Each structure stands twice: as C-alpha cells, then as structure tokens.
C-alpha cells in the first residue's frame, strides 16, 4: 500500500463544486467543509467509535452524530470501510489509507445525490488499489447510506458548527490572501484557490490539485513542524502516527490558531509551486535524496512511522513546501516563522534556512524579471546541492539540528532500552508513590510509541536509588525535580534549566552557560509569539520538559520531566512528540527553547 506520492497528490477527476458550508475570501479563494468529508467521517465514526485516534473532540456535535446515525452501525458501507482498512496494521498505515480515501470522497458528487460514471469508478478503484466490482459496490452502499440517513439534512442543520471552523480559517487567510501573495511571484490566470477541510475526522492534510486549482484538503495532524499549543488544536489535532493522547500544555489563543492554519496553507501552496517542476526533472529529487538519508541515519525510527519518509525523497518535497511556508509567513509574523523553522530543524530539516534564503533570492528575481517563481525551482534545487554537498551533509546536520525529545526517543529505539527513573527522596510518601505512577504512565506511552519499531525496546521503570552506574549512561527519562529525584539533584547543573530553592518553594532558573534560542507563546491574540525567555523567579507552578545529551555517554540522551509539584510533573505524561529542546509551561505562557549539541566527532 506504500505507493508514496510524498503528498504530491493530483486529483484525476471530477467535481470541484463549492458546498454550502463555505466562505469566499475573494473571486479566486474559497475555504469550505464539504458535505462529503463529513459524510465519510460519519461512516468512519460508526466503524470505529468516538475513542478512535482519528475522531476529533467535537462535544455536542458527537452526541448529535450518535443520535442521528447510531442505529446504522451495521450498515453495509460501514462494514466495507472496515474491510478496506482491516490490513492497515499501524496508525501510520491507517493515516496513509485515509489519505487516499478522503480524496475519493472529495471527487464524488456532494452527498452522493447522483451516481458515478463507470469510467470514474474504474479510476477510483485503481486509486484505492481495489477491484472495480468492490469499488462499484462501495459507492452504491455510500449512496444508499446517504439516502437512508437523510445525511444532507443533517449537514444543513449543523452548518453553524462548521461555520466556527470556517471563521477561523477565513480569518487566517485574510492575514495573507493567497491571491495577493502568490500573485506577486507567478501568473494566476486560470487558477483558483480552494481549501477543503473535514470536521469530525482527522484526514491528513495534503495538496489538493484538480486542474486549475491550488490549495489543500484535510486537517492539520499533530506531529508537524509547527507550534500547536492551543485549546483549539487540542480538540482538532490528532496523533495520527501512534494514537497517543495529547498533553494539556496549551493556551487559548485564536491568533496562534490562525498562524498555524496559515502555515499549513502556504506549506501546501509550496507543494503546488514546486512539485510539478521537480517532477519535470526526475533526477533532481533523487540527486537530493541524501538530505533525507542524513536524517534517517540519526533518526531511523522517524523514517518508519512518518509517511513522508516512505519514498526515496519525500522529505525533499517537504523541504520545498516548508521553505515556501516560512518565506510567506515571515511577511505576517517573523518571530512565528523563525519558531516554525526551528521546529522544522527539530524534525531533521537541516537545510531549511537555505531553502528560505533561496526562495527569497529567486522570488526577488521573479519580480524584477516579471517572471514566475515556478520557473526557478530547478535553480533552487541546483543551488541547494551546491550549498549542502553530499559529502558535508552529515556535518551540517549535527551542527544545525537541535536536541529534542523526539530525537532522544529515536535513539532509544536504536539502543533498545530506555530507563524511566522516578525519585524516592520526597519526604511525603504519597509524593513518591505519585511519581512512581507518573513514571509508569510515561513508560506505557513509550511502549505504544515504540510499537512500530521492527526491533524490541525494553522500557524499564526504576527508583533513583536502584539505578546502576552503567544505566546512568543509557537513554534516561528522569521524573521529578531535585527535591524528589536524587539523580536530577546530581545532574541538573549539566542542564539548561534547573530548579532552585526560593524560601520554601522551588522555581525554575535558566542556566546562563547555555546558548539557547528561545520563544514565548502568549495568550495575546494579536502577538502570539515573542522572542525571549520567561521570568520564572516568582512562578511557583511551572512545569518543564527538556532533552539533553547524556553527560555520561553523549551518544545517548536524557529527557527530564518535572514540575513545581507532583501534578505539574504529570503534565508531560506523553513526552514523545516535542520538537523543541525544552518547553516550560506556566498555564498562561509557554517558553520553547532550542539548542544544538553536536558530538565532538561531528
């Protein structure tokens, strides 16, 4: 099933009609929640239930879905959907299958109110990798389901729910209208911009390109290279790689939601301007594939569970899309763009600075020469090879990619062992027991995280007093602050953050010996991201998560999770998806810091 297109997706068909639940930004730009997304989403909900990793938290809407459609759980189409997804043996595989299935939904008549021509059925069957007979039967079952449930009426009655998301999307697009920005650098004659999104189920975002259309379809997944730390993203973003729960380190900031969405928009528009041109020169992505291989050498497990690595050069295409995103968003919020670039480096894209500089260079040329940015994609690729030659790729990777929990846990897959250490020094026995339970929760999440690795990873939970000298040099997760965990008390001077005693309380302090790029996410809707660090001298509630190279064996890592109290420590019970070197959460602000720790041999 791994027919990877690196999210280089071209619709072969049909309908691009705009549904009722839509907003038109201008004569060329529309954002919508199409009927067929919800139609397919509801069938999926009936197949897998509200706890499924791809079903988003939608409150009363879920109750309405259950009330209206619950009695149809045994409908033929529900069974056929389960059949189609039955051999998707991991969350990533299901994400990949849904990536194709959602495109089928978007190509069908809205609400399945009319039939599908035989020629299109054949194309759809090929696209899904099924036979024509099964596809015809599935489409008939879909149409029967739509008629029997009166789906179109349900959709019409719930447009007020969809409109809340559309308002957010429209607000984001108004910050940097694609027609205006893209029109600076290319000819938009005959091009429309369409952005189509689900509401109930998290279908993976991808480029949406019927003929003459630029845009995207799907929803923002969890593990992406953008700072999703908001209440809205807690409801809508999903861990579409492992199905793990999200931590609640989030703020209420619609301004950050709009920037996150706008970044996703320009990422996919980056695919629109670069994919076709890269494909015209087949050798270019292949010649740059060493960029992806360099990431895989350091983070081989990432290449297993992230579908962008399932081809030979998927991350090359992603780099071209991310570069355009960062170049565009810098026009709206430069500090947000800089933060996004750091997180992209955290995912391994050590060439992202070069991509942004090259887009800036050739965008200027396209303006000066009355040209088209698409004409310069080959030049950008050729110059990227010159800037980052293959023989220097590994060195530049280690000089540019920050230490992160994501990177640390990838190392745990390679070594085959992670030791989760809780403290026993808390004078309150209940505190020690609580920290032990937190360590067990973290260990269980790590077991799920490593479920797609071909080898075995031993997850050991130990009290600090039982850790051996040899284990101190392994990949560790330290749970609790220095008052509770004796290993933390000994090691925290080697960390960029530490807890210090202020009177009767412990507060977080920055270690000034570290070179850190740090950003503050705020609740200020008009300016969500600032450069700088928090003053934590009076904050008695802050919690932290950080990753560093293990000073006893720098090939390995330490991930430290701690709060001002035991409850703050448990905030980060799932530490697997973080792309910053550290995060401090106060409840009102978040500080995200980045640092590079190259090995002496790099």
Secondary structure, DSSP 8 states (H G I E B T S, - for coil): -----TT-----S------SSEEEEETTEEEE--HHHHHHHHHHHHHH-TTSTTB---THHHHHHHHHHGGGTT-HHHHHHHHHHTT--SHHHHHHHHHHHHHHHHHS-GGG-S---HHHHHHHHHHHT--HHHHHHHHHHHHHHHHHHTHHHHHHHTHHHHHHHHHHHHHHHHHS-HHHHHHTTS--TT-EEEEE--SSB--B-EE--STTEEEEESB--SSSSS---BHHHHHH---TTT--------B--HHHHHHHHHHHHHHHHHHHHHHHHHHHSHHHHHHTTHHHHHHHHH-TTHHHH-GGGSSSSHHHHHHHHHHHHHHHHTTT-HHHHHHHHHHHHHTT-TTHHHHHHHHHHHHHHHHHTT--GGGGHHHHHHHHHHHT-GGGHHHHHHHHS---HHHHHHHHHHHTEEEEEE----SSHHHHHHHHHHHHHHHHHHHHHGGG-SS--EEEEEEGGG--TTGGGS-EEEES-TTT-HHHHHHGGGSSEEEEEETTEEEEEE-TTS--EEEEE-S-TT--EEES----TT-SS-EEEEEEEETTEEEEEEEEEEESSHHHHHTTS--TT--SSEEEE-SS-EEEEE-----TT-
